[in-house]
Amino acid sequence: MNPLVQRITETVGIDAATAQQAIGAILVFLQEEGPVDKVGEILASVPDSGELMAAAPKGGMLSMGGVMGLGQKLMGLGLGMGEISGISKQTMAFARENGAGDAIDEIVAAIPGLSQFV
């Protein structure tokens, strides 16, 4: 099992399939909203990031963008705010531990509203 997925299933208490979709949604959001070079560092620090991103839920016609859109997608997976916060924090902590520390700080500073979730 992917070490980040395993970490989230253990710490947040959700199943692996939901964890994969949630991590993927976060990574897709960062790729769409963050500085390209810095997001690349995070993607490089997360094993199988491309597969996780492919598992992310797709937005519907009425999907909103930004942090609110990400929250909408994650709630659509049946996640509550506590779980969303836990997944976000664990994903960023994992990336930070695996070499993307400075990139995370710059991404959080660049995306309005993101700091409240990480």
N, CA, C and O atoms as a DFTB+ gen file, in Angstrom:
472 C
 N C O
     1  1       0.855      -1.182       0.000
     2  2       0.000       0.000       0.000
     3  2       0.895       1.237       0.000
     4  3       1.962       1.251       0.613
     5  1       0.451       2.244      -0.680
     6  2       1.148       3.526      -0.714
     7  2       1.351       4.011       0.725
     8  3       0.401       4.010       1.509
     9  1       2.571       4.426       1.087
    10  2       2.820       4.832       2.477
    11  2       1.987       6.031       2.947
    12  3       1.640       6.110       4.125
    13  1       1.667       6.950       2.058
    14  2       0.827       8.080       2.453
    15  2      -0.612       7.620       2.673
    16  3      -1.262       8.047       3.627
    17  1      -1.102       6.766       1.807
    18  2      -2.460       6.236       1.963
    19  2      -2.552       5.471       3.283
    20  3      -3.512       5.634       4.035
    21  1      -1.557       4.643       3.557
    22  2      -1.545       3.876       4.796
    23  2      -1.532       4.810       6.014
    24  3      -2.266       4.598       6.980
    25  1      -0.713       5.813       5.952
    26  2      -0.622       6.789       7.052
    27  2      -1.982       7.441       7.313
    28  3      -2.393       7.596       8.463
    29  1      -2.668       7.818       6.245
    30  2      -3.960       8.485       6.404
    31  2      -5.030       7.512       6.890
    32  3      -5.864       7.886       7.714
    33  1      -5.026       6.290       6.406
    34  2      -6.015       5.334       6.897
    35  2      -5.833       5.088       8.387
    36  3      -6.807       4.928       9.122
    37  1      -4.575       5.058       8.830
    38  2      -4.288       4.812      10.247
    39  2      -4.566       6.030      11.127
    40  3      -5.116       5.884      12.219
    41  1      -4.199       7.213      10.676
    42  2      -4.332       8.395      11.531
    43  2      -5.707       9.051      11.461
    44  3      -6.199       9.580      12.457
    45  1      -6.324       9.016      10.281
    46  2      -7.621       9.674      10.107
    47  2      -8.767       8.684      10.298
    48  3      -9.869       9.070      10.685
    49  1      -8.501       7.401      10.023
    50  2      -9.515       6.378      10.233
    51  2     -10.499       6.221       9.089
    52  3     -11.670       5.919       9.315
    53  1     -10.034       6.423       7.856
    54  2     -10.895       6.215       6.690
    55  2     -10.340       5.052       5.882
    56  3      -9.198       4.637       6.077
    57  1     -11.162       4.526       4.967
    58  2     -10.710       3.400       4.152
    59  2      -9.715       3.864       3.085
    60  3      -9.636       5.048       2.758
    61  1      -8.960       2.902       2.555
    62  2      -7.890       3.212       1.606
    63  2      -8.413       3.840       0.315
    64  3      -7.780       4.749      -0.223
    65  1      -9.544       3.377      -0.187
    66  2     -10.073       3.929      -1.440
    67  2     -10.441       5.401      -1.277
    68  3     -10.161       6.216      -2.156
    69  1     -11.066       5.738      -0.156
    70  2     -11.424       7.135       0.093
    71  2     -10.168       7.969       0.296
    72  3     -10.092       9.101      -0.180
    73  1      -9.183       7.418       0.999
    74  2      -7.918       8.133       1.213
    75  2      -7.247       8.427      -0.123
    76  3      -6.743       9.532      -0.327
    77  1      -7.232       7.465      -1.030
    78  2      -6.616       7.669      -2.344
    79  2      -7.316       8.786      -3.105
    80  3      -6.660       9.645      -3.695
    81  1      -8.633       8.775      -3.094
    82  2      -9.386       9.809      -3.806
    83  2      -9.152      11.182      -3.182
    84  3      -9.000      12.174      -3.895
    85  1      -9.124      11.237      -1.853
    86  2      -8.930      12.515      -1.166
    87  2      -7.537      13.075      -1.424
    88  3      -7.390      14.262      -1.716
    89  1      -6.518      12.233      -1.318
    90  2      -5.148      12.684      -1.590
    91  2      -5.059      13.162      -3.034
    92  3      -4.474      14.209      -3.314
    93  1      -5.640      12.392      -3.946
    94  2      -5.633      12.777      -5.355
    95  2      -6.284      14.124      -5.581
    96  3      -5.775      14.946      -6.343
    97  1      -7.417      14.359      -4.916
    98  2      -8.111      15.645      -5.063
    99  2      -7.243      16.789      -4.558
   100  3      -7.207      17.859      -5.166
   101  1      -6.548      16.572      -3.457
   102  2      -5.666      17.612      -2.912
   103  2      -4.528      17.895      -3.885
   104  3      -4.202      19.054      -4.143
   105  1      -3.926      16.844      -4.422
   106  2      -2.809      17.032      -5.355
   107  2      -3.259      17.724      -6.643
   108  3      -2.552      18.587      -7.164
   109  1      -4.433      17.348      -7.155
   110  2      -4.965      18.007      -8.358
   111  2      -5.204      19.488      -8.062
   112  3      -4.855      20.353      -8.866
   113  1      -5.799      19.770      -6.911
   114  2      -6.046      21.157      -6.514
   115  2      -4.736      21.944      -6.463
   116  3      -4.652      23.051      -6.994
   117  1      -3.723      21.373      -5.828
   118  2      -2.434      22.071      -5.734
   119  2      -1.845      22.309      -7.118
   120  3      -1.287      23.374      -7.383
   121  1      -1.965      21.329      -7.992
   122  2      -1.435      21.473      -9.341
   123  2      -2.164      22.579     -10.112
   124  3      -1.549      23.311     -10.887
   125  1      -3.451      22.693      -9.899
   126  2      -4.239      23.706     -10.604
   127  2      -4.051      25.105     -10.029
   128  3      -4.104      26.088     -10.768
   129  1      -3.834      25.205      -8.733
   130  2      -3.846      26.502      -8.057
   131  2      -2.474      27.013      -7.620
   132  3      -2.302      28.215      -7.419
   133  1      -1.511      26.132      -7.473
   134  2      -0.220      26.533      -6.907
   135  2       0.841      26.848      -7.936
   136  3       0.655      26.610      -9.130
   137  1       1.965      27.389      -7.465
   138  2       3.104      27.659      -8.351
   139  2       3.652      26.344      -8.927
   140  3       3.985      25.426      -8.178
   141  1       3.740      26.262     -10.228
   142  2       4.076      25.024     -10.927
   143  2       5.355      24.376     -10.409
   144  3       5.370      23.174     -10.144
   145  1       6.413      25.141     -10.264
   146  2       7.687      24.557      -9.846
   147  2       7.616      24.000      -8.433
   148  3       8.206      22.958      -8.147
   149  1       6.909      24.676      -7.556
   150  2       6.810      24.236      -6.163
   151  2       5.898      23.017      -6.037
   152  3       6.172      22.112      -5.250
   153  1       4.825      22.996      -6.807
   154  2       3.920      21.848      -6.783
   155  2       4.652      20.610      -7.302
   156  3       4.419      19.501      -6.820
   157  1       5.523      20.796      -8.268
   158  2       6.319      19.689      -8.775
   159  2       7.137      19.031      -7.681
   160  3       7.317      17.813      -7.688
   161  1       7.634      19.823      -6.739
   162  2       8.394      19.269      -5.619
   163  2       7.502      18.410      -4.728
   164  3       7.925      17.359      -4.246
   165  1       6.274      18.858      -4.512
   166  2       5.356      18.051      -3.698
   167  2       5.006      16.761      -4.430
   168  3       5.022      15.682      -3.837
   169  1       4.692      16.870      -5.710
   170  2       4.337      15.674      -6.473
   171  2       5.484      14.668      -6.471
   172  3       5.251      13.461      -6.413
   173  1       6.702      15.154      -6.534
   174  2       7.862      14.266      -6.517
   175  2       8.038      13.589      -5.160
   176  3       8.620      12.508      -5.076
   177  1       7.540      14.215      -4.106
   178  2       7.719      13.660      -2.755
   179  2       6.641      12.653      -2.373
   180  3       6.773      11.963      -1.362
   181  1       5.574      12.559      -3.170
   182  2       4.467      11.648      -2.869
   183  2       4.521      10.469      -3.838
   184  3       4.364      10.654      -5.045
   185  1       4.743       9.256      -3.321
   186  2       4.788       8.091      -4.208
   187  2       3.482       7.929      -4.985
   188  3       2.397       8.125      -4.438
   189  1       3.597       7.576      -6.242
   190  2       2.444       7.311      -7.106
   191  2       1.501       8.506      -7.217
   192  3       0.288       8.330      -7.328
   193  1       2.049       9.720      -7.186
   194  2       1.195      10.911      -7.213
   195  2       0.307      10.944      -8.461
   196  3      -0.843      11.375      -8.381
   197  1       0.813      10.502      -9.595
   198  2       0.011      10.490     -10.815
   199  2      -1.193       9.568     -10.707
   200  3      -2.286       9.918     -11.154
   201  1      -1.002       8.396     -10.120
   202  2      -2.107       7.453      -9.940
   203  2      -3.124       8.012      -8.946
   204  3      -4.332       7.877      -9.141
   205  1      -2.632       8.632      -7.895
   206  2      -3.537       9.229      -6.907
   207  2      -4.369      10.337      -7.546
   208  3      -5.571      10.441      -7.299
   209  1      -3.726      11.159      -8.367
   210  2      -4.438      12.247      -9.032
   211  2      -5.492      11.697     -10.002
   212  3      -6.566      12.281     -10.148
   213  1      -5.190      10.589     -10.654
   214  2      -6.156       9.977     -11.566
   215  2      -7.378       9.449     -10.811
   216  3      -8.463       9.347     -11.383
   217  1      -7.204       9.111      -9.521
   218  2      -8.306       8.597      -8.702
   219  2      -9.171       9.712      -8.114
   220  3     -10.218       9.440      -7.526
   221  1      -8.743      10.953      -8.268
   222  2      -9.476      12.085      -7.688
   223  2     -10.869      12.195      -8.290
   224  3     -11.062      11.935      -9.477
   225  1     -11.842      12.582      -7.462
   226  2     -13.191      12.784      -8.013
   227  2     -13.190      13.935      -9.007
   228  3     -12.505      14.940      -8.817
   229  1     -13.952      13.772     -10.047
   230  2     -14.055      14.812     -11.075
   231  2     -15.177      15.769     -10.695
   232  3     -16.180      15.352     -10.116
   233  1     -15.014      17.043     -11.015
   234  2     -16.030      18.042     -10.695
   235  2     -17.191      17.977     -11.664
   236  3     -17.027      17.619     -12.831
   237  1     -18.359      18.324     -11.170
   238  2     -19.540      18.384     -12.017
   239  2     -19.662      19.759     -12.648
   240  3     -18.773      20.597     -12.496
   241  1     -20.742      19.988     -13.343
   242  2     -20.943      21.262     -14.021
   243  2     -21.056      22.429     -13.044
   244  3     -20.708      23.559     -13.384
   245  1     -21.535      22.162     -11.846
   246  2     -21.750      23.240     -10.891
   247  2     -20.619      23.359      -9.875
   248  3     -20.759      24.063      -8.875
   249  1     -19.513      22.689     -10.117
   250  2     -18.404      22.733      -9.173
   251  2     -17.817      24.129      -9.092
   252  3     -17.675      24.829     -10.094
   253  1     -17.482      24.508      -7.878
   254  2     -16.801      25.789      -7.696
   255  2     -15.305      25.539      -7.663
   256  3     -14.860      24.397      -7.542
   257  1     -14.538      26.599      -7.771
   258  2     -13.094      26.468      -7.775
   259  2     -12.508      26.811      -6.428
   260  3     -13.228      27.004      -5.449
   261  1     -11.195      26.885      -6.391
   262  2     -10.483      27.274      -5.182
   263  2     -10.638      26.288      -4.049
   264  3     -11.021      25.136      -4.249
   265  1     -10.333      26.761      -2.852
   266  2     -10.389      25.930      -1.658
   267  2     -11.814      25.420      -1.432
   268  3     -12.007      24.286      -0.996
   269  1     -12.802      26.250      -1.726
   270  2     -14.197      25.830      -1.551
   271  2     -14.541      24.665      -2.478
   272  3     -15.263      23.751      -2.081
   273  1     -14.042      24.693      -3.682
   274  2     -14.274      23.601      -4.620
   275  2     -13.632      22.307      -4.145
   276  3     -14.211      21.228      -4.275
   277  1     -12.428      22.427      -3.594
   278  2     -11.756      21.250      -3.041
   279  2     -12.573      20.693      -1.885
   280  3     -12.789      19.484      -1.796
   281  1     -13.026      21.573      -1.004
   282  2     -13.844      21.132       0.122
   283  2     -15.102      20.426      -0.349
   284  3     -15.511      19.419       0.228
   285  1     -15.716      20.957      -1.401
   286  2     -16.926      20.359      -1.966
   287  2     -16.632      18.933      -2.454
   288  3     -17.410      18.014      -2.201
   289  1     -15.520      18.759      -3.147
   290  2     -15.156      17.426      -3.640
   291  2     -14.900      16.461      -2.492
   292  3     -15.328      15.308      -2.534
   293  1     -14.200      16.936      -1.466
   294  2     -13.884      16.060      -0.343
   295  2     -15.130      15.714       0.468
   296  3     -15.272      14.582       0.929
   297  1     -16.021      16.663       0.644
   298  2     -17.283      16.370       1.330
   299  2     -18.135      15.409       0.495
   300  3     -18.892      14.604       1.038
   301  1     -18.002      15.502      -0.816
   302  2     -18.698      14.582      -1.708
   303  2     -18.247      13.138      -1.539
   304  3     -18.953      12.209      -1.931
   305  1     -17.074      12.956      -0.958
   306  2     -16.569      11.611      -0.653
   307  2     -17.105      11.108       0.688
   308  3     -16.804       9.991       1.109
   309  1     -17.903      11.949       1.352
   310  2     -18.457      11.574       2.647
   311  2     -17.590      11.978       3.822
   312  3     -17.783      11.493       4.936
   313  1     -16.632      12.864       3.580
   314  2     -15.708      13.284       4.633
   315  2     -16.244      14.503       5.368
   316  3     -16.834      15.397       4.762
   317  1     -16.032      14.529       6.673
   318  2     -16.377      15.685       7.482
   319  2     -15.183      16.622       7.601
   320  3     -14.081      16.299       7.157
   321  1     -15.409      17.773       8.197
   322  2     -14.339      18.773       8.305
   323  2     -13.131      18.257       9.084
   324  3     -11.994      18.562       8.722
   325  1     -13.351      17.488      10.136
   326  2     -12.237      16.935      10.895
   327  2     -11.393      15.994      10.064
   328  3     -10.164      16.023      10.130
   329  1     -12.051      15.168       9.286
   330  2     -11.329      14.234       8.417
   331  2     -10.592      14.983       7.313
   332  3      -9.450      14.653       6.994
   333  1     -11.234      15.981       6.732
   334  2     -10.599      16.778       5.680
   335  2      -9.347      17.452       6.222
   336  3      -8.302      17.446       5.571
   337  1      -9.453      18.030       7.405
   338  2      -8.299      18.677       8.028
   339  2      -7.189      17.664       8.285
   340  3      -6.018      17.940       8.024
   341  1      -7.556      16.497       8.795
   342  2      -6.561      15.458       9.071
   343  2      -5.857      14.986       7.818
   344  3      -4.639      14.809       7.821
   345  1      -6.605      14.778       6.744
   346  2      -6.021      14.331       5.482
   347  2      -5.085      15.399       4.934
   348  3      -3.975      15.092       4.497
   349  1      -5.528      16.645       4.955
   350  2      -4.703      17.748       4.448
   351  2      -3.411      17.872       5.236
   352  3      -2.331      17.986       4.656
   353  1      -3.521      17.850       6.552
   354  2      -2.334      17.995       7.401
   355  2      -1.377      16.827       7.226
   356  3      -0.163      17.024       7.165
   357  1      -1.909      15.618       7.145
   358  2      -1.037      14.447       6.978
   359  2      -0.369      14.445       5.610
   360  3       0.794      14.061       5.491
   361  1      -1.091      14.870       4.575
   362  2      -0.512      14.926       3.228
   363  2       0.638      15.927       3.186
   364  3       1.702      15.631       2.642
   365  1       0.430      17.097       3.752
   366  2       1.476      18.116       3.763
   367  2       2.647      17.700       4.650
   368  3       3.803      17.941       4.302
   369  1       2.358      17.079       5.788
   370  2       3.439      16.618       6.670
   371  2       4.270      15.553       5.964
   372  3       5.497      15.562       6.060
   373  1       3.619      14.642       5.259
   374  2       4.321      13.600       4.528
   375  2       5.233      14.212       3.467
   376  3       6.397      13.833       3.343
   377  1       4.694      15.156       2.710
   378  2       5.491      15.811       1.668
   379  2       6.664      16.569       2.284
   380  3       7.776      16.543       1.757
   381  1       6.408      17.239       3.395
   382  2       7.466      17.982       4.084
   383  2       8.576      17.029       4.542
   384  3       9.758      17.332       4.383
   385  1       8.203      15.895       5.101
   386  2       9.173      14.900       5.586
   387  2       9.967      14.268       4.447
   388  3      11.057      13.740       4.665
   389  1       9.424      14.322       3.241
   390  2      10.070      13.680       2.103
   391  2      10.664      14.670       1.111
   392  3      10.782      14.376      -0.079
   393  1      11.038      15.849       1.612
   394  2      11.839      16.765       0.821
   395  2      11.159      17.981       0.239
   396  3      11.803      18.747      -0.477
   397  1       9.879      18.193       0.515
   398  2       9.187      19.330      -0.100
   399  2       8.862      20.435       0.906
   400  3       7.908      21.187       0.705
   401  1       9.633      20.540       1.972
   402  2       9.339      21.488       3.040
   403  2       9.201      22.931       2.618
   404  3       8.172      23.551       2.888
   405  1      10.197      23.481       1.968
   406  2      10.138      24.884       1.554
   407  2       9.037      25.115       0.523
   408  3       8.392      26.164       0.523
   409  1       8.824      24.143      -0.349
   410  2       7.792      24.276      -1.374
   411  2       6.411      24.387      -0.729
   412  3       5.572      25.160      -1.192
   413  1       6.176      23.636       0.312
   414  2       4.870      23.673       0.975
   415  2       4.582      25.056       1.523
   416  3       3.490      25.592       1.336
   417  1       5.559      25.632       2.198
   418  2       5.366      26.980       2.759
   419  2       5.029      27.987       1.667
   420  3       4.157      28.836       1.857
   421  1       5.699      27.904       0.541
   422  2       5.452      28.840      -0.558
   423  2       4.086      28.609      -1.215
   424  3       3.419      29.563      -1.617
   425  1       3.678      27.357      -1.322
   426  2       2.367      27.042      -1.904
   427  2       1.256      27.541      -0.991
   428  3       0.300      28.165      -1.452
   429  1       1.383      27.269       0.295
   430  2       0.367      27.711       1.258
   431  2       0.238      29.229       1.228
   432  3      -0.867      29.765       1.319
   433  1       1.358      29.913       1.103
   434  2       1.328      31.379       1.041
   435  2       0.702      31.878      -0.261
   436  3       0.127      32.966      -0.292
   437  1       0.809      31.099      -1.328
   438  2       0.341      31.544      -2.645
   439  2      -1.146      31.276      -2.903
   440  3      -1.743      31.901      -3.780
   441  1      -1.748      30.351      -2.145
   442  2      -3.146      29.979      -2.410
   443  2      -4.039      30.529      -1.299
   444  3      -3.939      30.100      -0.150
   445  1      -4.905      31.469      -1.640
   446  2      -5.795      32.072      -0.626
   447  2      -6.666      31.026       0.078
   448  3      -7.304      30.195      -0.568
   449  1      -6.679      31.082       1.386
   450  2      -7.533      30.213       2.190
   451  2      -6.952      28.865       2.528
   452  3      -7.512      28.151       3.361
   453  1      -5.840      28.486       1.909
   454  2      -5.282      27.151       2.136
   455  2      -4.729      26.992       3.543
   456  3      -4.791      25.898       4.104
   457  1      -4.199      28.037       4.115
   458  2      -3.544      27.939       5.424
   459  2      -4.479      27.435       6.515
   460  3      -4.009      26.842       7.486
   461  1      -5.767      27.647       6.390
   462  2      -6.696      27.194       7.417
   463  2      -6.877      25.688       7.434
   464  3      -7.421      25.148       8.397
   465  1      -6.429      24.985       6.377
   466  2      -6.579      23.538       6.302
   467  2      -5.291      22.771       6.518
   468  3      -5.311      21.554       6.707
   469  1      -4.172      23.474       6.492
   470  2      -2.900      22.789       6.683
   471  2      -2.230      23.390       7.869
   472  3      -1.130      22.975       8.234
